[in-house]
Amino acid sequence: MEVDIHPIQMGIDTIYAIRGDAVILVDGGDPHRLKRFKKGLERASIAPDEIQLLIATHGHWDHVGSIREIKELTGTDVLMHRDDEHFLRDARPAQPPGLTTWGKVLTALVKLYLPLVAIPTFDVDRFVEGDQEVSLAGYGIPGVVIHTPGHTRGSLSVVLESGEAFVGDLAMNRLPLRRRPGMPIFGDDADTIRKSWRKVLDRGAKIVYPAHGAPFPAEVMSRVV
């Protein structure tokens, strides 16, 4: 079964609407971007009540910041990994450690901005536990949600049977983060990220859809890991 993929730019993040029998979202984007979200739905000819699931790839502020507003608009359920639940309890968002020299520089700069950021809290309807996998067949989307830690302990990826992989920040492909596609410059552990990438590639990933940057061939990551 074919699915339609619609990117929606939400500030520094791109989120993705995937349409099968129903519509699911991958990530919620930067805080207070509901206007951009509505315009993205209009361009994709998606009605808010068609959206039945929002998958948070991880709990960082720029991926969950608009989830509360999106949930109020659409009534969608939210899926997230239990290991990233702590991000929702933090009064202020944390910046992940830099994994490269440039990542460490940007981390220091972003920390100056983060005191100005507040994330509206929201309820999670379903938590992924451990290495549990979640089928998307019930939404008419041939694919699965898998646990891919490394950027955060609870990072998730969506891999479709047709080869599209929506990986959040497991890869990056946009300035000022990276000049070309590759490993994230922030994260908890680079070796764990590589292990997660082997998991994604073993699932048959052909095209990578990162949250930061344009899609690119998965063979780029196979050379890296």
ZIMO-V822197 format. One record per backbone hydrogen bond with DSSP energy under -1.0 kcal/mol. NH is the residue of the N-H (numbers start at 1). CO is the residue of the C=O. E is the energy in kcal/mol with one decimal. If there is no record, write none. Layout:
BEGIN
nh:NH co:CO e:E
nh:NH co:CO e:E
END
This chain:
BEGIN
nh:4 co:19 e:-1.9
nh:6 co:17 e:-2.9
nh:8 co:15 e:-2.9
nh:10 co:13 e:-3.5
nh:14 co:211 e:-2.3
nh:15 co:8 e:-2.8
nh:16 co:26 e:-1.4
nh:17 co:6 e:-2.8
nh:18 co:24 e:-2.9
nh:19 co:4 e:-2.8
nh:20 co:22 e:-3.5
nh:21 co:139 e:-1.3
nh:22 co:139 e:-2.1
nh:23 co:50 e:-1.9
nh:24 co:18 e:-2.5
nh:25 co:53 e:-2.7
nh:26 co:16 e:-2.5
nh:27 co:55 e:-2.9
nh:28 co:63 e:-3.0
nh:30 co:10 e:-1.5
nh:37 co:33 e:-2.2
nh:38 co:34 e:-2.7
nh:39 co:35 e:-2.2
nh:40 co:36 e:-2.3
nh:41 co:37 e:-2.2
nh:42 co:38 e:-2.3
nh:43 co:39 e:-2.3
nh:44 co:40 e:-1.5
nh:45 co:42 e:-1.1
nh:46 co:41 e:-2.6
nh:50 co:47 e:-2.2
nh:51 co:48 e:-1.4
nh:52 co:23 e:-2.7
nh:54 co:77 e:-2.2
nh:55 co:25 e:-3.0
nh:56 co:79 e:-2.7
nh:63 co:60 e:-2.3
nh:64 co:60 e:-1.2
nh:65 co:61 e:-1.2
nh:66 co:29 e:-1.0
nh:67 co:64 e:-1.5
nh:70 co:66 e:-2.5
nh:71 co:67 e:-3.2
nh:72 co:68 e:-2.2
nh:73 co:69 e:-1.9
nh:74 co:70 e:-2.7
nh:75 co:71 e:-2.6
nh:77 co:52 e:-1.4
nh:79 co:54 e:-3.0
nh:80 co:126 e:-1.9
nh:82 co:128 e:-2.9
nh:84 co:81 e:-1.8
nh:85 co:82 e:-1.8
nh:87 co:84 e:-1.3
nh:88 co:85 e:-1.7
nh:99 co:185 e:-3.4
nh:104 co:100 e:-2.3
nh:105 co:101 e:-1.8
nh:106 co:102 e:-2.6
nh:107 co:103 e:-2.2
nh:108 co:104 e:-1.8
nh:109 co:105 e:-1.8
nh:110 co:106 e:-3.2
nh:111 co:107 e:-1.9
nh:112 co:109 e:-1.0
nh:113 co:110 e:-1.1
nh:114 co:110 e:-2.0
nh:116 co:113 e:-2.1
nh:117 co:114 e:-2.2
nh:125 co:78 e:-1.2
nh:126 co:78 e:-1.9
nh:128 co:80 e:-2.4
nh:132 co:129 e:-2.1
nh:134 co:145 e:-1.9
nh:136 co:143 e:-2.4
nh:139 co:136 e:-1.9
nh:140 co:137 e:-2.1
nh:141 co:136 e:-1.7
nh:143 co:141 e:-1.5
nh:144 co:159 e:-2.1
nh:145 co:134 e:-2.7
nh:146 co:157 e:-2.8
nh:148 co:155 e:-2.8
nh:150 co:152 e:-1.6
nh:155 co:152 e:-1.2
nh:156 co:57 e:-2.7
nh:157 co:146 e:-2.4
nh:158 co:166 e:-2.4
nh:159 co:144 e:-2.6
nh:160 co:164 e:-2.9
nh:161 co:142 e:-3.1
nh:163 co:160 e:-2.0
nh:165 co:207 e:-2.8
nh:166 co:158 e:-3.2
nh:167 co:209 e:-1.3
nh:170 co:167 e:-1.9
nh:172 co:182 e:-2.1
nh:173 co:212 e:-3.0
nh:177 co:174 e:-1.8
nh:178 co:174 e:-2.1
nh:182 co:172 e:-1.6
nh:187 co:97 e:-2.3
nh:188 co:150 e:-1.9
nh:189 co:150 e:-2.0
nh:193 co:189 e:-1.7
nh:194 co:190 e:-2.1
nh:195 co:191 e:-2.0
nh:196 co:192 e:-2.3
nh:197 co:193 e:-2.2
nh:198 co:194 e:-2.0
nh:199 co:195 e:-1.6
nh:200 co:196 e:-2.2
nh:201 co:197 e:-2.9
nh:202 co:198 e:-2.3
nh:204 co:201 e:-1.9
nh:205 co:200 e:-1.1
nh:206 co:163 e:-3.7
nh:207 co:163 e:-2.0
nh:208 co:216 e:-3.3
nh:209 co:165 e:-3.5
nh:211 co:168 e:-2.4
nh:216 co:208 e:-1.7
nh:218 co:206 e:-2.9
nh:220 co:217 e:-1.5
nh:222 co:218 e:-1.6
nh:223 co:219 e:-1.5
nh:224 co:220 e:-1.0
nh:225 co:221 e:-2.5
END
